Amino acid sequence: MEHHFKNVVLFNVYFPNGQQSEERLVHKMTFYRDFLAHCEALRAEGKGIIICGDVNTAHREIDLTHPKANEDTSGFLPMERAWIDTLLEHGYIDTFRHIHGDKRECYSWWSYRAGARERNVGWRIDYFFISKELAPRLKDAFILPEVYGSDHCPVGIDIEL
């Protein structure tokens, strides 16, 4: 979903999952590329950008419990992680890392298997990214693992617009 509020555009996006097949991974990477191009076009018009949603990729090793075991798993592949690097290089901010630095064991998704959530064996794949122009307005970013309802938990930001 794309919502326009004066000079800010909010995206609430479920990004494609690449785990089903090579074709699906190609679709995911194409979506990433095209989505960033759309955001950049809006920024060129003077819009601030807020991106929230399930990005279906853990960016760094601290963003999942077992990074080595998942090196060849979609959701933690180098090409997927590189897209988040590209997003950051284009001037977007991972709000949770901006506020909390390298805080560990902060996840937003857990498998339903083997009591993963109760043991906090998870992945941080849900994000709020903001364009750097909005950074001075960011007050907080948070994950609410105590809130149940699905295999994900809510993530959020406090920002003055």
C-alpha contacts under 8 A as a table, 3 or more apart, distances in Angstrom:
res1	aa1	res2	aa2	distance
1	M	11	F	5.61
1	M	12	N	5.15
1	M	13	V	6.26
2	E	9	V	6.86
2	E	10	L	5.84
2	E	11	F	4.70
2	E	12	N	6.68
3	H	9	V	5.63
3	H	10	L	5.12
3	H	11	F	6.43
4	H	7	N	7.43
4	H	8	V	6.06
4	H	9	V	4.57
4	H	10	L	6.45
5	F	8	V	5.17
5	F	9	V	6.09
5	F	10	L	7.79
6	K	9	V	7.98
7	N	46	G	6.99
7	N	47	K	4.83
7	N	48	G	6.09
8	V	47	K	5.24
8	V	48	G	4.49
8	V	49	I	5.76
8	V	50	I	7.39
9	V	47	K	6.56
9	V	48	G	6.18
9	V	49	I	5.05
9	V	50	I	6.19
10	L	49	I	6.12
10	L	50	I	4.72
10	L	51	I	6.00
10	L	52	C	7.68
11	F	49	I	7.77
11	F	50	I	6.10
11	F	51	I	4.76
11	F	52	C	6.02
11	F	53	G	7.98
12	N	51	I	6.26
12	N	52	C	4.97
12	N	53	G	5.43
13	V	51	I	7.39
13	V	52	C	6.26
13	V	53	G	4.81
13	V	54	D	6.63
13	V	55	V	7.62
14	Y	53	G	5.60
14	Y	54	D	5.02
14	Y	55	V	6.44
15	F	28	K	7.30
15	F	31	F	7.72
15	F	32	Y	7.86
15	F	53	G	7.46
15	F	54	D	6.02
15	F	55	V	4.97
15	F	56	N	6.29
16	P	24	R	7.90
16	P	27	H	7.47
16	P	28	K	5.09
16	P	31	F	7.49
16	P	55	V	7.61
16	P	56	N	6.99
17	N	20	Q	7.53
17	N	24	R	7.23
17	N	25	L	7.26
17	N	28	K	6.52
17	N	56	N	5.91
17	N	74	S	7.76
17	N	75	G	7.57
18	G	21	S	6.64
18	G	22	E	7.43
18	G	24	R	5.03
18	G	25	L	4.05
18	G	26	V	7.67
18	G	27	H	7.68
18	G	28	K	5.93
18	G	74	S	5.62
18	G	75	G	7.14
19	Q	22	E	7.95
19	Q	24	R	7.14
19	Q	25	L	6.86
19	Q	73	T	7.36
19	Q	74	S	5.17
19	Q	75	G	7.55
20	Q	24	R	6.19
20	Q	25	L	7.76
21	S	24	R	5.10
21	S	25	L	6.37
22	E	25	L	5.03
22	E	26	V	6.29
23	E	26	V	5.15
23	E	27	H	6.32
24	R	27	H	4.94
24	R	28	K	6.18
25	L	28	K	4.96
25	L	29	M	6.26
25	L	74	S	7.61
26	V	29	M	5.19
26	V	30	T	6.15
27	H	30	T	5.11
27	H	31	F	6.08
28	K	31	F	5.09
28	K	32	Y	6.23
29	M	32	Y	5.03
29	M	33	R	6.30
29	M	80	E	7.18
30	T	33	R	5.14
30	T	34	D	6.14
31	F	34	D	5.18
31	F	35	F	5.83
32	Y	35	F	5.21
32	Y	36	L	6.24
32	Y	83	W	7.13
33	R	36	L	5.41
33	R	37	A	6.36
33	R	83	W	7.95
34	D	37	A	5.08
34	D	38	H	6.27
35	F	38	H	5.12
35	F	39	C	6.30
36	L	39	C	5.04
36	L	40	E	6.09
36	L	87	L	7.18
37	A	40	E	5.09
37	A	41	A	6.22
38	H	41	A	5.14
38	H	42	L	6.47
39	C	42	L	5.17
39	C	43	R	6.25
39	C	49	I	7.07
40	E	43	R	4.92
40	E	44	A	6.14
41	A	44	A	5.08
41	A	45	E	6.67
42	L	45	E	5.12
42	L	46	G	6.78
42	L	47	K	5.60
42	L	48	G	7.95
42	L	49	I	7.92
43	R	46	G	5.00
43	R	47	K	4.69
43	R	48	G	6.19
43	R	49	I	7.09
44	A	47	K	7.18
48	G	130	I	7.62
48	G	131	S	5.97
48	G	133	E	6.46
48	G	134	L	6.39
49	I	130	I	5.55
49	I	131	S	5.19
49	I	134	L	7.80
50	I	128	F	6.90
50	I	129	F	5.83
50	I	130	I	4.49
50	I	131	S	6.68
51	I	127	Y	7.63
51	I	128	F	5.49
51	I	129	F	5.02
51	I	130	I	6.21
52	C	126	D	7.38
52	C	127	Y	5.51
52	C	128	F	4.37
52	C	129	F	6.44
53	G	126	D	5.41
53	G	127	Y	5.70
53	G	128	F	6.87
54	D	125	I	5.84
54	D	126	D	4.30
54	D	127	Y	6.61
55	V	125	I	5.65
55	V	126	D	5.80
55	V	127	Y	6.87
56	N	75	G	5.55
56	N	125	I	5.23
56	N	126	D	7.23
57	T	74	S	7.66
57	T	75	G	4.10
57	T	76	F	5.72
57	T	80	E	6.45
57	T	81	R	6.70
57	T	124	R	7.81
57	T	125	I	5.18
58	A	61	E	7.72
58	A	63	D	5.49
58	A	64	L	6.58
58	A	75	G	6.04
58	A	76	F	5.61
58	A	81	R	6.97
58	A	123	W	6.33
58	A	124	R	5.58
58	A	125	I	5.02
59	H	63	D	6.31
59	H	76	F	7.05
59	H	81	R	5.06
59	H	84	I	6.50
59	H	125	I	7.83
60	R	63	D	5.29
60	R	64	L	7.69
60	R	81	R	7.40
61	E	64	L	6.07
61	E	65	T	7.95
61	E	66	H	7.98
61	E	67	P	5.36
62	I	65	T	7.24
62	I	67	P	7.83
62	I	102	D	7.42
62	I	104	R	5.92
62	I	105	E	7.31
63	D	104	R	7.42
63	D	105	E	7.41
63	D	106	C	7.17
63	D	107	Y	6.83
63	D	123	W	5.70
63	D	124	R	5.04
63	D	125	I	7.77
64	L	67	P	5.99
64	L	105	E	7.54
64	L	107	Y	7.06
64	L	121	V	7.62
64	L	122	G	5.66
64	L	123	W	4.14
64	L	124	R	6.18
65	T	105	E	7.22
65	T	121	V	5.48
65	T	122	G	5.69
65	T	123	W	6.58
66	H	69	A	5.52
66	H	70	N	6.42
67	P	70	N	5.17
67	P	71	E	6.20
67	P	76	F	7.77
68	K	71	E	5.42
69	A	72	D	7.78
70	N	73	T	4.99
70	N	76	F	6.45
71	E	76	F	6.02
71	E	77	L	5.97
71	E	78	P	7.84
72	D	76	F	7.16
72	D	77	L	5.89
73	T	76	F	5.80
73	T	77	L	6.03
74	S	77	L	5.43
74	S	80	E	7.74
75	G	80	E	6.74
75	G	81	R	8.00
76	F	80	E	6.47
76	F	81	R	6.31
77	L	80	E	5.32
77	L	81	R	6.25
78	P	81	R	5.10
78	P	82	A	5.91
79	M	82	A	5.00
79	M	83	W	6.52
80	E	83	W	5.34
80	E	84	I	7.06
81	R	84	I	5.33
81	R	85	D	6.54
82	A	85	D	4.82
82	A	86	T	6.16
83	W	86	T	4.89
83	W	87	L	6.15
84	I	87	L	4.90
84	I	88	L	6.22
85	D	88	L	5.15
85	D	89	E	6.11
86	T	89	E	4.90
86	T	90	H	6.22
87	L	90	H	5.20
87	L	91	G	6.90
87	L	92	Y	5.88
88	L	91	G	5.29
88	L	92	Y	4.68
88	L	93	I	5.97
88	L	94	D	7.53
89	E	92	Y	7.09
91	G	131	S	5.88
91	G	132	K	5.42
92	Y	129	F	6.08
92	Y	130	I	5.35
92	Y	131	S	4.29
92	Y	132	K	5.45
93	I	98	H	6.90
93	I	129	F	5.20
93	I	130	I	5.26
93	I	131	S	6.16
93	I	132	K	6.17
93	I	135	A	7.66
94	D	97	R	5.57
94	D	98	H	6.03
94	D	127	Y	7.11
94	D	128	F	6.35
94	D	129	F	4.78
94	D	130	I	7.01
95	T	98	H	4.86
95	T	99	I	6.23
95	T	127	Y	7.67
95	T	128	F	5.84
95	T	129	F	5.71
95	T	130	I	6.92
95	T	138	L	7.94
95	T	140	D	7.88
95	T	141	A	5.83
95	T	157	I	7.54
96	F	99	I	5.38
96	F	100	H	5.82
96	F	101	G	7.50
96	F	127	Y	7.56
96	F	128	F	7.35
96	F	140	D	7.97
96	F	141	A	5.04
96	F	142	F	6.36
97	R	100	H	5.01
97	R	101	G	4.53
97	R	102	D	6.51
97	R	103	K	7.80
98	H	101	G	5.77
99	I	140	D	6.47
99	I	141	A	6.34
100	H	103	K	5.83
103	K	106	C	7.05
105	E	120	N	7.32
105	E	122	G	7.99
106	C	123	W	7.96
106	C	124	R	6.72
106	C	143	I	7.29
107	Y	110	W	7.67
107	Y	120	N	7.64
107	Y	122	G	5.49
107	Y	123	W	4.96
107	Y	124	R	4.22
107	Y	125	I	7.57
107	Y	143	I	7.50
107	Y	145	P	7.42
108	S	122	G	7.10
108	S	123	W	6.15
108	S	124	R	4.84
108	S	125	I	6.32
108	S	126	D	6.02
108	S	143	I	6.76
108	S	144	L	7.88
108	S	145	P	6.69
108	S	152	H	5.39
108	S	153	C	5.25
108	S	154	P	7.14
108	S	155	V	7.24
109	W	122	G	5.58
109	W	123	W	5.30
109	W	124	R	6.23
109	W	125	I	6.74
109	W	126	D	7.69
109	W	151	D	5.67
109	W	152	H	4.32
109	W	153	C	6.56
110	W	116	A	5.81
110	W	117	R	5.26
110	W	120	N	7.42
110	W	121	V	6.46
110	W	122	G	4.50
110	W	123	W	6.46
110	W	151	D	5.54
110	W	152	H	6.58
111	S	114	A	7.94
111	S	115	G	7.94
111	S	116	A	5.84
111	S	117	R	7.07
111	S	122	G	7.14
111	S	151	D	6.39
112	Y	115	G	6.64
112	Y	116	A	6.53
112	Y	117	R	7.42
112	Y	151	D	6.49
113	R	116	A	6.10
115	G	118	E	5.40
115	G	119	R	6.31
116	A	119	R	5.16
116	A	120	N	5.78
116	A	121	V	4.86
116	A	122	G	6.77
117	R	120	N	4.69
117	R	121	V	6.05
117	R	122	G	6.82
118	E	121	V	7.87
124	R	127	Y	7.78
126	D	155	V	6.88
127	Y	155	V	6.94
128	F	155	V	7.66
128	F	156	G	6.90
128	F	157	I	7.15
130	I	134	L	6.41
130	I	135	A	7.13
131	S	134	L	5.79
131	S	135	A	7.14
132	K	135	A	5.12
133	E	136	P	7.31
134	L	137	R	5.51
134	L	138	L	6.80
135	A	138	L	5.27
137	R	159	I	5.46
137	R	160	E	5.16
137	R	161	L	7.05
138	L	141	A	7.94
138	L	157	I	7.48
138	L	158	D	6.25
138	L	159	I	4.44
138	L	160	E	6.64
139	K	157	I	7.50
139	K	158	D	5.29
139	K	159	I	5.45
139	K	160	E	7.52
140	D	157	I	5.46
140	D	158	D	4.93
140	D	159	I	7.07
141	A	155	V	7.67
141	A	156	G	5.72
141	A	157	I	4.20
141	A	158	D	6.32
142	F	155	V	5.69
142	F	156	G	5.36
142	F	157	I	6.21
143	I	153	C	7.27
143	I	154	P	6.13
143	I	155	V	4.38
143	I	156	G	6.51
144	L	147	V	5.78
144	L	153	C	6.00
144	L	154	P	5.44
144	L	155	V	6.09
145	P	148	Y	7.36
145	P	153	C	5.41
145	P	154	P	7.21
146	E	153	C	7.62
147	V	153	C	5.91
147	V	154	P	6.98
148	Y	151	D	7.76
148	Y	152	H	7.70
148	Y	153	C	6.27
149	G	152	H	7.55
149	G	153	C	7.36
150	S	153	C	6.97
